[in-house]
Amino acid sequence: MMAGLSLPGPTVIGLDPLYTGGVGLAEVLITLLKVGVAFALLMVAVMLMIWFERKVISDMQNRIGPNLAGPFGILQTLADGIKLFFKEDLIPEQSDRLVFKLAPYLSLVPAFLVFAVVPVGGDFSGGNGRVSLFGHETFLQVADPPVGILLVLAMSSVAVYGVMLAGWSSGSKYPLLASVRASAQMVSYEAALGLSLAAVLLKSGSLSTNQIVAEQSVWNWNLWVTWVVPMVIFLIAATAELNRPPFDLVEAEQELVGGFHTEYSSIRFALFYLAEFMNMITMSAIVVTLFLGGPNGPDFTSVGWLSGVLWFFAKLMLFLFSFVWLRATLPRFRYDQLMDLGWKLLIPLSLGWLLVLASYDVAGDRGWNRAAAVIVALAIMAALASLLALALRAARQRRELDPQGEFV
Amino acid sequence: METAVFIVCAAIVLAGALGVVLARNAVHAALSLVGTLFGMAVLFLNLEAHFLAAVQIIVYAGAIVVLFLFVIMLLGVDRLEDLSVEPITGQRVLAAIVGLGTFGLAVVFLLTSDIGARSVGTLTRDITDIGQYSNLRQIADVLFTDYVYAFEATAALLTISVVGAVVMSRRMARGDEAQEAAEDD
């Protein structure tokens, strides 16, 4: 039994050095500790994030915001959570009870699982990200599966179910409309998300998040290795995937009441709320891992692992603040604008950029002139872009001339 | 360990499959299908086919069943249907014959092949050095060398079917409107 355990163990959980010497009690306990810490960290982070968003947005709107519960109102989220927990749990008459109860968990669990593959610390400049925990070498991440970053894509596609089923099972008109709209948005932007990610994979040559971070050590960040564009696309697609403003059509109050979770109350609503903010944190963590080198940065402390954690946290805050800033600044997109941006700009652009990056690499391998290869690739991209623009203009003109489609 | 995972996952896969067939509500059937797909993904993991497992979830659970649900919700076929009437005559008899035939073929294949003699360990032993020679690299190697024509043909087929779907949906709309216009005259 132990021999069978040691064979699939290491490769299923990942390439973590913790498991190379077989799995015993100590390894299991360390893994459980890591899971517990990650869980607690996320919960506290969500609590603080909700408070942070409310405080920052009130500052930007010239008001005070929560200030009663605890110092600076920092316990406001806790108070809200306790209140929601003790409120009456309503299940609408027309709802599909089983699916109605299932949906919040389908939103929440993927948000948790994504965080498991994020390396939050470790010395990547020379130590390959390993830290010593109770005398055992390990990574500062819960798991490092060989398919690492694909797990993120898989979980974000599973998260669609939460939104979709919540809207459908409510047995009510507005949630259904909102959930159809939301899932169309999330499915569309997943394509742009995956394609911009391909640029990172091309440069890193690995799916494992630990490997991707190690490749970026110390200043070799993918932000400039992939020439900025993939990160911009990824950020826009991630914002849409999270249903954050300016892409928050999911809860357009004027059109859809409260969005897909209109009929939810009490603790089930709290779960959706939790999942939304947790997704924001994990997605920011993924951007930091993929494009900003994760815990990479010059070591300014004497303790090896601390500097990495601090760098990671600083980079994370940058994105969390940006999300709040976006919400305070930008008005909501119209639905057709949202779809146009995704399908007609982001997806073609990320495909084209993959072509440019690949041509640069291939030219290097074959000993061709790299500049020439990139210029040719850019020319092909420009030609295709103008073809696409022509096709779009022709379609628009025809629609304007003949709105009913009678004389086509 | 592998056996235990296999038993649990096989139970999930079978329960999901039964749910797809037996659920009266179309949405419940689609959700059972998701359960089956997840069970299959874990079975792939058990065989150390990590990439396949991830793709199984991203493509099947994340895209295809979401589209199923989309169609179910938009067409409003999520109400209980009258199952006493057979939509196409002879459909059920035919389905039973084909199903039993497939099952029989699978049983015959399992009994005659030597796949049971080989253990999982020997099948996956040569890819223990995952960092050097990962699933992804193996699949890419085969896909872009031995099967490159099949791969490109599949890509072309998918593109053609997308274009075809767009063209057909436009034609239909035009035909309907032309008919309506003729009726108005």
Boltz contact constraints between the chains, C-beta under 6 A:
constraints:
  - contact:
      token1: [A, 4]
      token2: [B, 1]
      max_distance: 6.0
  - contact:
      token1: [A, 4]
      token2: [B, 2]
      max_distance: 6.0
  - contact:
      token1: [A, 5]
      token2: [B, 1]
      max_distance: 6.0
  - contact:
      token1: [A, 11]
      token2: [B, 48]
      max_distance: 6.0
  - contact:
      token1: [A, 11]
      token2: [B, 130]
      max_distance: 6.0
  - contact:
      token1: [A, 12]
      token2: [B, 45]
      max_distance: 6.0
  - contact:
      token1: [A, 146]
      token2: [B, 50]
      max_distance: 6.0
  - contact:
      token1: [A, 146]
      token2: [B, 130]
      max_distance: 6.0
  - contact:
      token1: [A, 146]
      token2: [B, 134]
      max_distance: 6.0
  - contact:
      token1: [A, 147]
      token2: [B, 50]
      max_distance: 6.0
  - contact:
      token1: [A, 147]
      token2: [B, 51]
      max_distance: 6.0
  - contact:
      token1: [A, 147]
      token2: [B, 54]
      max_distance: 6.0
  - contact:
      token1: [A, 150]
      token2: [B, 54]
      max_distance: 6.0
  - contact:
      token1: [A, 153]
      token2: [B, 58]
      max_distance: 6.0
  - contact:
      token1: [A, 154]
      token2: [B, 54]
      max_distance: 6.0
  - contact:
      token1: [A, 154]
      token2: [B, 57]
      max_distance: 6.0
  - contact:
      token1: [A, 154]
      token2: [B, 58]
      max_distance: 6.0
  - contact:
      token1: [A, 157]
      token2: [B, 58]
      max_distance: 6.0
  - contact:
      token1: [A, 157]
      token2: [B, 62]
      max_distance: 6.0
  - contact:
      token1: [A, 160]
      token2: [B, 66]
      max_distance: 6.0
  - contact:
      token1: [A, 164]
      token2: [B, 69]
      max_distance: 6.0
  - contact:
      token1: [A, 168]
      token2: [B, 73]
      max_distance: 6.0
  - contact:
      token1: [A, 408]
      token2: [B, 174]
      max_distance: 6.0
